[in-house]
Structures are given as C-alpha cells and as structure tokens.
Amino acid sequence: MSLRAFKEKPSAIIFFLPLLLLLLICISHFGANYVQMLYQKKFTQSLISKAEEISSDISQSIYQTEAINPRRCDEETVNKLRILLTNYHYTHDVGLVKQNRIICSANWGILKEPVELNVDFFKGTKGFYFAQKVEGIFPIDAKYDIAKRNGVIAFTIQDPFKYFDQANKDFSFNITSSDGLYVFHQFDSEFQFDNEFNSLSQEVKSCSTKFNYCASVLNNRPGLLFFSTLTAILLLLCVISFLIIYSFISYIERTNSIEFRLRNAIADESIYLEYQPILEVQSKQIIGVECLIRWKDAVHGQVSPELFLSIAEQLNLYPSMAFSSVQRAFKELSPFVIEKDDFSIAINVNSFEIQSSEYLPFLNEQCELYKISQKQIKIEITERIGLPLNELSHFALQAKRYGFTVALDDFGTGVSNLVWLTEINFDIIKIDRIFTQSITDPLKKDMLLAIMALFTNLNRIVIFEGVETKEQCEFIEKYNKCYQVQGWYFYKALPLDALKELIV
C-alpha cells in the first residue's frame, strides 16, 4: 500500500491496522516459539550430559567391581568394595549378586541372609539390567535405583536430577531408553493442557552418543501461549502495533521528502554533472562546455536544478555542493582541457559564491591542482542574482585578477538594465533563449538586431543560448560569424562519456 493511499484515504489505516496487528502477533508468536525451542534444545543437552555423567559413574563402578579377582563375599572383597566406592559420586552402594540374591555390599558387608530381588528388571544393552525405586532391600526406609551386570549390582539412592526438576517447572521432560520402553527419569510440568490442545505441544528430543537412551523436553504452551497473561500481551501488542504504524508512516514521509533525500544524495555523491557544449557558429566546432548540475532521484525522478538548489540553500547544503561540483568538473574535464588551450569550462555562480571569500581562492587552487589555465575558466553571473551592483562588480574584478573570464549569463531575463554593461567588466555576454526564440518573430527580431549591434560595438564575445532550429543558427551565423552558440539544435547536456566521444 502506497503512502499516497494513507494520505488520501484515512480509512486505509483502519483497514491496515488489524492486518498489521495480526502480522505482529504472528511474528511475536513464532519469535517466542523459536526462543523456547532454543531453550528446549539447550535443556535437553544438559539432561543428556548429566545422564551420561551418572551412567559413566555407575557403569565404571560395576566394571571395576567385575575386575576384582577373586570375586567372592569375604572380608577382603568387601574391603575392596568399600575402597572402590569412595571413587564414585553417584554410586551409593555396590555389591555382589548370586542367583538373583544380594549376598554382600560395600555398605552392609556380608549379609547373613541373602536379599531376594523380587523386581522386574529392564534388560538394556551390554548385559545391563535396570530397576527403579526398589524398596525393602535393606533395613532402612529408602528407595533404590538399581543397575546390575554379571553378578555385580550398583545402587543409587539420591535423586541426581533433582536440580533439573526444581530449576524448570515450565516444561515436562524425561529420559528413556532409545526404544522408549523404559523410563529412567520423568518430570511432569504443572502446566498441562487438556487433550484437545495436545496438537499444540512442541517436543525436542536428543539421544546420547555414548549410552542407549534419549532425553525429551515437552513444551505444552508454545509461543505466546506460554505467557499466563495473554490478554495483557495482546493489548500491549495493539499499542506497539499502533506505534509501529505511526512510526512507519512518519518514517516513510520523512525518508521520501525531497529535503531528506537531497541530504542523502549529497552525502553519497549521487548529485552529478552534465555538460552543455558551446560551439563556434561558423566552424560548428566545440570550444567549451557549460557545467550543469543534475539530480535524478528514485522517488522524485529528475528534479529540476532550480528546485533542489533552492532547497539546498534553505538547508545550508549549498556550500558543499558549490565546492564539490567544481572539484568534480575539474577532475572529469582536466584530461582533455589541458590538451586544448582554447577549450573553456563555464561555471555558474550564485549569491553564495559571490559573497564567499573562499570561493575564488578555492577555484584558483583547483586550477593549479589539475593544471588548468585560469583563462579557460568562465564564471557566469546571471542577471537573476539579487545582489547590489557594487558586490557584483567587486566579485567580477577579483575574478579577473585571478585570470578567470567573466560572463553575463541570461541577458535580458533579469531586472537589470544597460548599467550592468558599463559598471561590470564582462568578457562575455550570453543572450537568453527568450531573445533567441525571437528570431522568428518579425516584431521582436528588430529589437534583437539592435541589441546585437550594441554588443558588436562593445567588442564583447556573444553566446546565444537555446538555439533549437536551423533557421536560428543561420540567422546568427549570417549576422556575425564570430558568435558562439549552444542549444538542442546541436547537443543537449551530455554525460561525461558522451562528451568524451565528441571531443577526443
């Protein structure tokens, strides 16, 4: 939906708001779900690591007991079991079994009466058998987890997963054999949904690479369902969505504004130059170019220089454009300007350049830097500049002292009169296109002839702007073959590459 639709149809915002809200809720839900999934994976790996630590402890105690030789229930063996037991953290007791009866252990010594193991064992891999929470084995009130193998039995009495049960009550989890037939440990979260919500559950499973079991972590409330105050969250999302919409519209308006985009264009140097060729009317040879600043924006298209230069002045961006455009013109044109002593570069100036004490010295420095003769630089002062005549005269005098050529641009369009021609020592006078178009008008033609006669007597170079037809060109050439012309009849403003093809 375009910004114009928002501006012209306020109802578009009302229509768009629920859609954005729904989108925001979906993003929030799946974002929360993703974070929960990452936590489940991390928690599952922690379970597996803990289980492997316990399994290694118990299995090693059994393997070490199996290695006792001779392995029989006597005082020597019991003492060895007691010493062995001190090396293991999770194995509470270890002993010997014969015909499914416990006959001795490290903690209880040699039993006067063997203890019958009346439990169903789960058969694991590598000859291990397991049983859980077995009571009544020894004369204490305790439940044992049992692992046995090859006549050796190991007991675990403490709950090694107690920390996991207490640390995380939001998820259910278990540790089972790989085939799922035997549960080593299980914790059920208090947050359970009814059966109709089971399809929403999110399970993460990870299996041990060392032992034959897997850990699973179940999230019964994925995404936003995880939160207990869903209504409050939805209201918060409504506020956030409104702020996002408002910020989005404001941002689009700001970033699409011509002022904002002009700042960026100047910063990233997308303001560029084109060059309008100036020709001798008789030879039709290009003897110079006028530098024209251009800006083509992705949003506003080709923006007229009058508009964006005016905006640049208001935003105090004009000074940087004035200096950077000169640098670019000199850099781009210097390779073939140096080779042609009679080739000129015309630069338009505004009030800033005229009133700046740094502009002419900067222009002179650039000439020295790029080895361009000062006489090849033509400074064009337009009649439209609303500065006092004495300031213009002083600027022109300073420019000529540096060796620059000074031109009166757009003659006939301003509010000035012939005083300009006497008070300001111009080298060149450029006739505005308004007078050029008058060539085909019999009434205006006589006025133009009178002006041309005046300029001839003043011994000034004359350039006609806006020459667009063959008739105009022939009239100018017939009157004075030394005049110069520029206009679409010959060339439009050209990019650098196109200009090079004409000159080189």
C-alpha positions in Angstrom: 0.0 0.0 0.0 1.5 3.3 -1.0 2.0 6.4 1.2 -0.4 8.2 -1.1 -3.2 5.8 -0.1 -2.6 6.6 3.5 -2.7 10.3 2.9 -5.8 10.3 0.6 -7.8 7.5 2.3 -7.6 7.6 6.1 -9.8 4.5 6.2 -6.9 2.6 4.7 -5.1 2.9 8.0 -8.2 1.4 9.8 -8.2 -1.5 7.3 -4.4 -2.0 7.5 -4.2 -1.9 11.3 -5.8 -5.3 12.0 -3.6 -6.9 9.4 -0.5 -5.4 10.9 -1.7 -6.4 14.3 -2.2 -10.0 13.1 1.2 -10.0 11.5 2.8 -8.6 14.6 1.1 -11.3 16.8 2.2 -14.0 14.4 5.8 -12.7 14.4 5.7 -12.4 18.2 4.3 -15.9 18.5 6.8 -17.6 16.2 9.6 -15.5 17.7 8.7 -16.6 21.2 8.3 -20.2 19.9 11.8 -20.0 18.4 13.4 -18.8 21.6 11.6 -21.5 23.6 12.8 -24.1 21.1 16.4 -22.9 21.6 15.9 -23.2 25.3 14.5 -26.7 25.0 17.4 -27.8 22.9 19.9 -26.4 25.4 18.0 -28.0 28.3 17.8 -31.4 26.5 21.6 -31.3 26.0 22.1 -30.5 29.7 19.9 -33.6 30.6 21.9 -35.8 28.3 25.2 -34.5 29.7 24.0 -35.1 33.3 22.7 -38.6 32.4 25.9 -39.5 30.8 27.9 -38.4 33.8 25.7 -40.6 36.1 25.8 -43.5 33.7 29.6 -43.3 33.4 29.9 -43.2 37.2 27.7 -46.3 37.7 29.0 -48.4 34.8 32.6 -47.7 35.8 31.9 -48.8 39.4 30.4 -52.0 38.1 33.2 -52.7 35.6 35.8 -52.1 38.4 33.9 -54.5 40.7 33.9 -57.1 38.0 37.7 -56.8 37.8 38.1 -57.9 41.4 39.8 -61.3 41.5 38.9 -63.5 43.2 35.4 -62.0 43.4 33.7 -63.6 46.4 31.9 -62.4 49.5 34.6 -62.3 52.1 36.2 -59.6 54.3 38.9 -58.9 51.8 36.5 -58.4 48.9 34.1 -56.2 51.0 37.0 -54.0 52.0 38.0 -53.7 48.3 34.4 -52.7 47.5 34.4 -50.0 50.2 37.7 -48.6 48.9 36.3 -48.7 45.4 33.1 -46.9 46.4 34.9 -43.8 47.6 35.9 -43.0 43.9 32.3 -42.6 42.8 29.9 -39.8 43.4 26.6 -41.2 42.2 27.0 -44.9 43.2 25.6 -45.2 46.7 26.5 -48.8 47.2 27.9 -51.7 45.2 27.7 -55.4 45.9 27.6 -59.0 44.6 24.6 -60.9 43.4 24.2 -64.7 43.2 21.1 -66.3 41.8 19.2 -63.0 41.9 20.1 -62.6 45.6 22.3 -59.9 47.1 24.9 -61.7 49.2 27.2 -58.7 50.2 27.8 -55.0 49.6 30.3 -52.3 50.4 27.9 -50.6 52.9 26.2 -53.7 54.5 29.1 -56.1 54.4 28.4 -59.9 54.2 24.7 -60.5 54.6 23.7 -63.2 57.0 20.7 -63.8 54.9 20.8 -63.0 51.1 18.2 -60.5 50.0 15.9 -61.7 47.3 15.4 -59.2 44.3 11.7 -59.6 43.7 11.6 -57.0 40.9 11.2 -56.9 37.2 14.4 -55.8 35.6 14.6 -54.0 32.3 17.2 -55.5 30.0 19.4 -52.9 28.5 22.4 -53.2 26.2 25.9 -54.7 27.0 24.4 -57.1 29.6 23.0 -54.3 31.9 19.7 -54.7 33.8 17.8 -51.8 35.4 15.1 -51.3 38.0 13.8 -48.1 39.7 12.6 -47.1 43.1 13.0 -50.6 44.7 12.0 -50.7 48.4 12.7 -53.2 51.2 16.1 -54.3 50.1 18.0 -53.2 53.2 16.6 -52.4 56.7 16.2 -48.7 56.0 13.4 -46.7 54.6 14.9 -45.9 51.2 14.2 -46.5 47.5 17.0 -47.5 45.2 17.6 -47.3 41.5 19.5 -50.5 40.6 21.8 -51.4 37.8 23.3 -55.0 37.6 25.6 -56.9 35.4 27.5 -60.2 35.6 26.8 -60.7 39.2 27.6 -57.1 40.2 24.9 -54.7 41.5 25.1 -50.9 42.0 22.7 -48.8 43.9 21.8 -45.1 43.6 19.8 -43.6 46.4 19.9 -39.8 45.9 17.9 -38.1 43.1 20.6 -36.8 40.7 18.0 -34.9 38.6 16.5 -33.0 41.5 18.2 -29.8 40.3 16.6 -30.1 36.9 13.1 -30.8 38.4 13.3 -27.6 40.6 15.0 -25.3 38.1 12.5 -25.7 35.3 8.8 -26.2 36.1 7.6 -24.9 32.7 8.4 -27.9 30.6 7.9 -31.6 31.0 10.9 -33.9 30.3 12.0 -37.5 30.6 14.9 -39.7 29.9 14.0 -43.1 28.4 15.7 -45.9 26.6 16.2 -45.4 22.9 13.2 -47.6 22.1 11.1 -45.7 24.6 10.2 -48.9 26.6 11.9 -47.9 29.8 11.8 -44.5 31.7 14.9 -43.7 33.7 13.5 -40.3 34.9 10.4 -38.3 34.3 9.2 -34.8 35.3 5.7 -33.6 34.5 5.1 -29.9 34.5 2.1 -28.5 36.3 1.2 -26.5 33.2 -0.8 -29.1 31.2 -3.5 -28.5 28.6 -6.5 -30.7 28.0 -6.3 -33.3 25.3 -7.8 -31.0 22.7 -4.6 -28.9 22.9 -2.1 -31.7 22.6 -1.5 -30.9 19.0 0.0 -27.6 20.0 2.7 -29.3 22.1 6.3 -28.8 21.0 8.8 -31.5 21.7 12.6 -31.5 21.4 14.4 -34.9 21.6 18.1 -35.6 21.8 19.9 -39.0 22.2 23.1 -39.9 23.8 26.0 -41.0 21.6 27.6 -43.0 24.5 24.6 -44.8 26.0 21.3 -46.3 24.9 18.9 -43.6 26.0 17.3 -40.3 24.9 16.1 -37.1 26.6 12.9 -35.3 25.5 11.6 -31.9 26.6 8.0 -31.1 26.0 6.5 -27.6 25.8 2.8 -27.7 26.3 2.4 -24.0 25.7 4.5 -22.9 22.7 4.8 -19.3 21.5 2.5 -16.7 23.1 0.5 -19.5 24.8 3.5 -19.8 27.2 2.5 -16.5 28.9 -0.1 -16.5 31.6 -1.5 -13.0 30.9 -2.2 -13.4 27.2 -4.8 -10.6 27.2 -2.4 -8.1 28.6 0.1 -9.1 26.0 -2.4 -8.6 23.2 -3.3 -5.2 24.4 0.4 -4.4 24.6 0.8 -5.6 21.1 -2.1 -3.4 20.0 -0.3 -0.3 21.4 3.0 -1.4 19.9 1.4 -2.0 16.5 -0.2 1.5 16.6 3.2 3.0 17.4 4.8 1.0 14.7 2.3 2.1 12.1 2.6 5.7 13.2 6.4 5.5 13.1 6.3 3.7 9.8 4.2 6.3 8.2 6.3 9.1 9.7 9.4 7.4 8.5 8.1 6.9 5.0 7.0 10.6 4.8 10.4 11.7 6.2 12.5 9.5 4.0 10.5 10.3 0.9 10.6 14.0 1.5 12.7 15.8 -1.1 14.7 17.5 1.7 15.7 14.2 3.3 16.6 12.6 0.0 18.6 15.6 -1.1 20.7 15.3 2.1 21.4 11.7 1.3 22.1 12.4 -2.4 24.8 15.0 -1.4 26.2 12.7 1.2 26.6 9.7 -1.1 27.6 11.9 -4.1 24.7 10.9 -6.3 24.4 14.6 -7.5 26.2 14.6 -10.8 27.2 16.9 -13.7 26.3 17.1 -17.3 28.0 19.3 -19.9 26.3 21.6 -22.5 28.6 22.0 -25.4 29.3 25.6 -26.7 30.2 25.9 -30.4 31.5 28.4 -32.9 28.7 29.2 -35.1 30.8 29.2 -38.3 33.0 26.1 -37.7 30.5 24.2 -35.7 33.4 23.1 -33.5 33.0 22.6 -29.7 35.1 25.2 -28.0 33.9 24.7 -24.5 31.2 23.4 -22.2 28.8 24.8 -19.5 28.7 22.7 -16.3 25.2 21.8 -15.3 24.4 20.2 -12.0 21.8 17.3 -12.1 19.9 15.1 -9.7 17.9 12.1 -10.5 16.1 10.6 -7.5 14.5 7.2 -7.2 11.3 8.7 -5.7 11.1 12.2 -7.2 12.6 11.4 -10.6 14.6 14.0 -12.4 14.5 17.0 -10.1 15.0 20.5 -11.7 18.2 22.3 -10.6 16.2 25.4 -9.7 14.2 23.4 -7.2 16.9 21.4 -5.5 19.4 24.2 -5.5 16.8 26.4 -3.7 16.2 23.6 -1.2 19.9 23.2 -0.7 20.2 26.9 0.1 17.4 26.7 2.7 19.0 23.6 4.3 22.5 25.2 4.2 23.7 22.4 1.9 24.5 24.6 -1.0 28.1 25.5 0.0 29.2 21.8 0.0 27.5 21.4 -3.4 29.2 24.5 -4.8 32.7 23.3 -3.9 32.2 19.6 -4.7 30.7 20.3 -8.1 33.8 22.4 -9.1 36.1 19.6 -7.9 34.2 17.0 -9.9 34.1 19.2 -13.1 37.8 19.9 -13.0 38.6 16.2 -12.3 36.4 14.9 -15.1 37.4 17.6 -17.7 41.0 18.1 -17.0 42.4 15.2 -19.1 41.3 16.9 -22.4 41.1 20.5 -21.3 44.9 20.5 -20.7 45.4 19.4 -24.3 43.2 22.2 -25.7 44.3 25.7 -24.7 41.2 27.3 -26.3 38.7 25.0 -24.6 36.7 26.7 -21.8 34.8 25.4 -18.8 31.8 27.6 -17.8 30.7 27.5 -14.2 27.5 29.2 -12.9 27.7 31.0 -9.6 25.1 32.1 -7.2 24.9 34.6 -4.3 26.9 32.2 -2.1 30.0 32.1 -4.4 29.9 35.8 -5.0 29.8 36.6 -1.2 32.2 33.9 -0.1 35.8 35.0 0.5 36.9 31.4 0.0 35.4 30.6 -3.4 37.8 32.3 -5.8 40.9 31.2 -3.9 39.5 27.6 -4.0 38.8 27.9 -7.7 42.4 29.1 -8.3 43.8 26.2 -6.1 41.8 23.7 -8.2 43.2 25.1 -11.4 46.7 24.7 -10.0 45.9 21.2 -8.8 44.6 20.0 -12.2 47.0 22.1 -14.3 44.1 24.0 -15.9 44.8 27.6 -17.1 42.7 30.2 -15.3 41.8 31.8 -18.6 40.0 28.6 -19.5 37.6 29.0 -16.6 34.5 31.1 -17.4 32.5 32.3 -14.4 28.9 33.0 -15.4 26.9 35.6 -13.3 23.2 35.5 -14.0 21.0 38.6 -14.0 18.7 36.9 -11.6 21.1 37.3 -8.7 19.6 39.8 -6.3 22.8 41.4 -5.0 23.8 45.0 -5.1 25.7 46.1 -8.2 28.8 47.0 -6.3 29.1 43.5 -4.8 28.8 42.0 -8.3 31.3 44.4 -9.7 33.8 43.7 -6.9 33.5 39.9 -7.5 34.0 40.3 -11.2 37.1 42.4 -10.6 38.5 39.9 -8.2 37.8 37.0 -10.6 39.6 38.8 -13.5 42.6 39.4 -11.2 43.0 35.7 -10.8 42.8 35.4 -14.6 39.3 34.0 -14.9 36.9 35.0 -17.6 33.6 36.6 -16.5 30.3 36.2 -18.4 27.0 37.8 -18.0 24.5 34.9 -18.2 20.8 35.0 -19.2 21.0 38.6 -20.5 17.5 40.0 -20.9 15.8 38.0 -18.2 16.6 40.0 -15.1 15.6 43.4 -13.8 18.9 45.0 -14.6 19.5 47.5 -17.4 22.4 48.6 -19.5 24.1 49.9 -16.4 25.4 46.3 -15.9 27.3 46.6 -19.1 29.1 49.7 -18.0 29.6 49.0 -14.3 30.7 45.4 -14.6 33.5 44.5 -16.9 32.1 41.3 -18.5 34.2 39.5 -21.1 31.3 37.5 -22.5 27.6 38.2 -22.8 25.2 35.3 -23.1 21.9 36.0 -24.8 19.0 34.3 -23.1 16.9 31.8 -25.1 14.0 34.2 -24.9 15.7 36.5 -27.4 17.0 33.6 -29.4 13.4 32.4 -29.9 12.5 36.0 -31.1 14.5 35.4 -34.3 11.4 34.0 -36.0 9.2 36.9 -34.7 9.4 39.9 -37.1 8.5 42.4 -34.4 11.0 41.1 -31.8 13.6 40.5 -34.5 14.3 44.2 -34.9 14.8 44.6 -31.1 17.3 41.7 -31.2 19.2 43.2 -34.1 19.6 46.4 -32.2 21.0 44.5 -29.2 23.3 42.6 -31.4 24.6 45.8 -32.9 25.2 47.2 -29.4 27.2 44.1 -28.4 29.3 44.3 -31.5 30.3 47.8 -30.7 31.2 46.9 -27.1 33.6 44.3 -28.6 32.4 41.5 -26.3 32.1 37.8 -27.1 28.5 36.9 -27.6 27.0 33.5 -27.0 23.4 32.7 -28.0 21.7 30.2 -25.7 18.8 27.9 -26.6 19.5 27.6 -30.3 17.0 24.9 -31.4 16.4 25.3 -35.1 18.4 25.6 -38.3 16.8 29.0 -39.1 18.0 30.4 -35.8 21.5 29.1 -36.4 21.7 30.5 -39.9 20.4 33.9 -38.8 23.1 34.2 -36.1 25.9 33.0 -38.5 24.8 35.4 -41.2 24.9 38.3 -38.8 28.3 37.6 -37.2 30.4 34.5 -37.9 32.3 35.1 -34.7 29.4 34.5 -32.4 29.1 31.3 -30.3 26.0 29.2 -29.8 24.7 26.4 -27.6 21.4 24.6 -27.7 19.5 21.4 -28.6 19.9 22.0 -32.3 23.5 20.9 -31.8 23.6 19.0 -28.5 21.7 18.6 -25.3 23.5 18.5 -22.0 25.7 15.4 -22.1 27.2 13.0 -19.6 30.9 12.8 -19.4 31.3 9.7 -21.5 29.2 11.1 -24.4 31.2 14.3 -24.3 34.5 12.5 -24.5 33.3 10.7 -27.7 32.7 14.1 -29.3 35.9 15.8 -28.2 38.5 13.1 -28.2 
